[in-house]
């Protein structure tokens, strides 16, 4: 799931949700961490480009404990600078533009 705030193009919102939700369906055991990191990097870069092109103000991503540092490499930080898990045991990360 990805949340785009103040988007101008409904298609871009749906596309980014599809890209990010599909990213979580990739099984690391089948491909190995290096391959997953490369795929994840390409997906996040694509989502980032979509966000920039539609004048998005911020992206909000729920992340597992294992994914937080991956997202932080791409400019995401913890919501309100607080590393707190929600009821689903996820951390909420945000990237502002």
Secondary structure as UniProt FT lines:
FT   STRAND          2..5
FT   HELIX           10..23
FT   TURN            24..25
FT   HELIX           28..31
FT   HELIX           33..53
FT   TURN            54..55
FT   STRAND          58..63
FT   TURN            65..67
FT   HELIX           68..72
FT   TURN            73..75
FT   STRAND          77..78
FT   HELIX           79..81
FT   TURN            87..88
FT   STRAND          91..96
//
